[in-house]
């Protein structure tokens, strides 16, 4: 095996015991390590943890944004009209209520629920 790096200072830092490093690696990697186990993971509560060679990969869940170690709620109620039309936000006769990672549409006074995103004006019927 021909490695570009002969000293390990250019390799990612690992946190496993030497017996967990497979032979013939340019850079040592950990094997059989569950970086996503409780107490080990560094992901936000609103992120998905995936085990990778050099540690956990954290990805924010749908409805959140960030780097995975910190995830922030997307406030879908702040979308402009074009985004609501394209992405399926609250429509006619509704008021948007932001929820963690999601939203819901409540009917305005005088409106009756048609479906999850639309309400009907019952005063004009």
C-alpha atoms as one frame of an Amber mdcrd trajectory, in Angstrom:
protein
   0.000   0.000   0.000   1.351   3.407  -0.959   0.148   6.168   1.354   0.440
   9.884   0.694   0.760  10.627   4.390   3.503   8.898   6.328   2.800  10.705
   9.572  -0.668  10.702  11.087  -0.854  14.443  11.778  -2.716  14.854   8.448
  -5.262  12.167   9.350  -8.561  12.837  11.126  -8.324  12.436  14.881  -9.877
   9.197  16.152 -11.128   8.238  19.600 -10.868   4.441  19.593  -8.436   1.951
  21.073  -5.526   0.767  18.859  -6.925  -2.780  18.589  -9.885  -1.264  16.738
  -7.673   0.103  13.925  -7.622  -2.223  10.907  -4.242  -3.041   9.323  -3.038
  -1.515   6.033  -4.801   1.821   6.440  -3.117   5.066   5.383  -5.012   6.774
   8.153  -6.306   4.757  11.076 -10.084   4.334  11.242 -12.265   2.965  13.987
 -14.384  -0.120  13.332 -17.478  -1.345  15.143 -17.938   1.963  16.956 -21.469
   3.249  17.467 -20.906   6.994  17.491 -24.659   7.496  17.591 -25.181   5.595
  20.853 -26.645   7.555  23.733 -23.976   9.492  25.560 -21.588   9.465  22.577
 -23.418  11.359  19.873 -22.963  15.078  19.437 -26.048  15.587  17.269 -28.898
  17.931  18.075 -32.104  16.320  19.374 -33.722  17.373  16.072 -31.054  15.661
  13.938 -30.480  12.188  12.541 -27.165  10.571  13.484 -25.311   8.337  11.015
 -22.136   6.398  11.854 -19.229   7.187   9.517 -15.539   6.138   9.527 -14.249
   9.018  11.618 -17.276   9.814  13.739 -20.953  10.687  13.610 -22.600  12.560
  10.747 -25.460  14.722  11.981 -28.203  15.885   9.605 -31.112  18.060  10.696
 -34.528  16.415  10.393 -37.168  17.651   7.953 -38.617  20.950   9.148 -35.292
  22.021  10.704 -32.105  23.612   9.364 -28.533  23.878  10.663 -25.281  21.929
  10.707 -26.671  18.897  12.554 -25.025  19.628  15.881 -27.376  22.606  16.172
 -30.755  22.532  14.401 -33.270  25.362  14.263 -36.971  25.109  13.528 -38.089
  26.377  10.117 -41.044  28.689  10.673 -43.246  27.676   7.748 -45.713  30.394
   8.753 -43.206  33.022   7.606 -43.246  31.746   3.997 -44.339  34.264   1.396
 -47.368  33.563  -0.802 -45.268  32.028  -3.629 -43.638  29.558  -1.224 -47.030
  28.669   0.291 -48.419  27.981  -3.189 -45.422  25.840  -4.204 -44.839  24.001
  -0.922 -48.408  23.545   0.277 -48.771  26.004   3.119 -51.998  27.263   4.671
 -54.497  28.629   2.156 -57.814  30.503   2.138 -59.569  31.183   5.432 -56.787
  29.818   7.616 -54.257  30.959  10.154 -50.858  29.239  10.259 -49.625  27.864
  13.598 -45.904  26.997  13.716 -45.009  23.701  15.413 -41.540  22.198  16.016
 -40.516  20.796  12.636 -43.933  21.394  11.114 -47.026  23.615  11.118 -50.806
  23.356  11.179 -53.594  25.442   9.726 -56.481  26.573  11.941 -59.658  28.088
  10.548 -60.336  31.778  11.035 -63.577  32.731  12.837 -66.546  32.201  10.510
 -64.745  29.495   8.479 -65.190  25.713   8.516 -62.424  23.195   7.856 -62.415
  21.652   4.363 -59.071  19.824   4.645 -55.712  20.256   6.394 -54.878  23.457
   4.466 -58.232  25.073   3.515 -61.301  26.438   5.263 -64.639  27.499   3.774
 -66.341  30.809   4.583 -69.603  29.575   6.188 -71.046  33.096   6.508 -71.292
  33.469   2.705 -72.968  30.100   2.076
